Amino acid sequence: MEEAVEICKLRLFLKLVAQLETTDQIEPLPDIDFNVRAGNTLVGFATYNEVKRAVLGEKQTRMDLGGDMARIEERAEIADRAFQMFHRMQTEHGMNGSAFRDAKAELRRRLTDLGAELDRYLATEYGVDPSWPKAFASWRASHQPFHWFVDFYGIMRHGGFDVIIGNPPYIAASKVRKEYRLIGYQTERCSDIYANVLERCANLLQPKGRTGMIVPLSLTFSGDFDALRRLLYGRYSANWFSSFARIPAALFSADVRVRNTIHLGQKGGTLPSMESTVLHRWFEDARPHLFTNLAYAPFSPEPYKCLIPKVNTAPLATAFQRCFASTTRTIESSLAPYPTTHMLHFKKSAYNWLNFCREQLPCYDARGNLIPHSKFGTIYFRDQPTRDLAFLLLNGKVMFSFWCMIGDDFDVTRWMFADLPVDLASLSSENQRCLLRLVDPLQELMEDNISFKRNAGKRVGNFNLAKCRSITDRSDAIFAEHLGLTNVWSDIELLYAQVVKTDFDQAEDE
């Protein structure tokens, strides 16, 4: 967007002037036309190797563009020297205005000519014949290629940028593909182009470079971004992930209000390091302290199927990793693959608790008529005892903590609870007897704490599990001992306190 680039330049100049204390400190403003550029970040040659593959590759054997890598490099080096001269001219006192304009025009001409030649090579990569003027012009207009290798040749020649920071666009890839397409990306199949931007950043960084990007929370949990997560784990020696909800407050205000993850990456370390934070839910008053109080915990991606767990402490991350290592069975193993009479219904959204029940809650339309729920799912078990054990576990803090770590802060889908590494069948007989004695008391307490929330004209029932912790904490203590989580129970309680941001005495669940 050309207009965005112009606004960027203006804001930079205003920020520069704002640092001055008196008018006599004002100096001529620098010309930054070649520092802030417009073009498609994702389309174009970024590195020497990309250009080399295009120029010398098999796809170019049919073309006779009268050039090779040596000539392209020479032209790029000449353009870079022109840029350095243009830069020095701005610091020279008594500079001749005409000479400055001529130098700028010469630099622009060289960059434009070299960019046009690379466009021809790139078009062939896309299957477009540059000898067909109409097709070539249409491709250039839709793709707007930007060649980092040319426009920042001095930087890319030395390995890339030291630091890249930003907030990439959050746009569905399906929408973008109607305008242009990408080739050669590991993240090509990801459902949002912010994934492609993060891959591009990894290619543009020098071997010891660092990056920081604000992206949607989907980076941490969505299967659509598995390729991106694996790329980040592989391309950076150290990764830090901090995650933020959108209720009560959000990083972006007004109409944006999306859940976010901030990724920080560093290249060039000796040993791989992955660290993450809890999912931050916070009130607006806490904004000034949000980043200064970030606390990261190390984790290993493999047990979490290469997801990014939003975990609050290192001991809790380690404890869950031990759970994964100790068994190959999960809640999924306890579920029946077919409908039975032993079922649990679950609410498909959550905030401060998960909601699993033996009987579906009431839901009323605007006239007070009883109607079916539209946001409930059902899971089945082979027998009643297994169903009742799952009823206790899935409504407790252990399950809620796991959901906070691997979920999306709103939806409750089958995999989010079915992947919890616990084998209900391996519980001792004594533990099963102790747990099953808590089933009816929990059911009664839940029925005593039904709340209603208005949604689209309906009154939707919900069990207030926050008022049922006197029972679920007792069952969780048994599950925690079975899973080896007893020594991190305080960490689970801390996570619960960190993410639960609601007054439970109010009439309706928020």
Stockholm file with secondary structure:
# STOCKHOLM 1.0

chainA/1-510         MEEAVEICKLRLFLKLVAQLETTDQIEPLPDIDFNVRAGNTLVGFATYNEVKRAVLGEKQTRMDLGGDMARIEERAEIADRAFQMFHRMQTEHGMNGSAFRDAKAELRRRLTDLGAELDRYLATEYGVDPSWPKAFASWRASHQPFHWFVDFYGIMRHGGFDVIIGNPPYIAASKVRKEYRLIGYQTERCSDIYANVLERCANLLQPKGRTGMIVPLSLTFSGDFDALRRLLYGRYSANWFSSFARIPAALFSADVRVRNTIHLGQKGGTLPSMESTVLHRWFEDARPHLFTNLAYAPFSPEPYKCLIPKVNTAPLATAFQRCFASTTRTIESSLAPYPTTHMLHFKKSAYNWLNFCREQLPCYDARGNLIPHSKFGTIYFRDQPTRDLAFLLLNGKVMFSFWCMIGDDFDVTRWMFADLPVDLASLSSENQRCLLRLVDPLQELMEDNISFKRNAGKRVGNFNLAKCRSITDRSDAIFAEHLGLTNVWSDIELLYAQVVKTDFDQAEDE
#=GR chainA/1-510 SS CHHHHHHHHHHHHHHHHHTCSSGGGCCCCCCCTTTSCCSBTTSSCCSHHHHHHHHHSGGGTTCCCSCCHHHHHHHHHHHHHHHHHHHHHTTCTTCCHHHHHHHHHHHHHHHHHHHHHHHHHHHHHTTCCTTSHHHHHHHHHHHCBCCHHHHTHHHHHTTSEEEEEECCCCCBHHHHTTTCCCCSCTTTTSSBTHHHHHHHHHHHEEEEEEEEEEEETHHHHCGGGHHHHHHHHHHCSEEEEEEECSSSCCSSTTTTCCCEEEEEEECSCSSCEEEEEEEECCCGGGGGGTTTTCCCEECCTGGGTTCCCCCSCHHHHHHHHHHHHHCSCCHHHHBCSSCCSEEEEEESBCSSSCCEESSCCCEECTTSCBCCCSSEEEEEESSHHHHHHHHHHHTSHHHHHHHHHHSCSSBCCHHHHHTSCCCGGGSCHHHHHHHHTTHHHHHHHHHTTEEEEEETTEEEEEECGGGGHHHHHHHHHHHHHHHTCGGGHHHHHHHHHHHCCCCTTSSSCC
#=GC SS_cons         CHHHHHHHHHHHHHHHHHTCSSGGGCCCCCCCTTTSCCSBTTSSCCSHHHHHHHHHSGGGTTCCCSCCHHHHHHHHHHHHHHHHHHHHHTTCTTCCHHHHHHHHHHHHHHHHHHHHHHHHHHHHHTTCCTTSHHHHHHHHHHHCBCCHHHHTHHHHHTTSEEEEEECCCCCBHHHHTTTCCCCSCTTTTSSBTHHHHHHHHHHHEEEEEEEEEEEETHHHHCGGGHHHHHHHHHHCSEEEEEEECSSSCCSSTTTTCCCEEEEEEECSCSSCEEEEEEEECCCGGGGGGTTTTCCCEECCTGGGTTCCCCCSCHHHHHHHHHHHHHCSCCHHHHBCSSCCSEEEEEESBCSSSCCEESSCCCEECTTSCBCCCSSEEEEEESSHHHHHHHHHHHTSHHHHHHHHHHSCSSBCCHHHHHTSCCCGGGSCHHHHHHHHTTHHHHHHHHHTTEEEEEETTEEEEEECGGGGHHHHHHHHHHHHHHHTCGGGHHHHHHHHHHHCCCCTTSSSCC
//
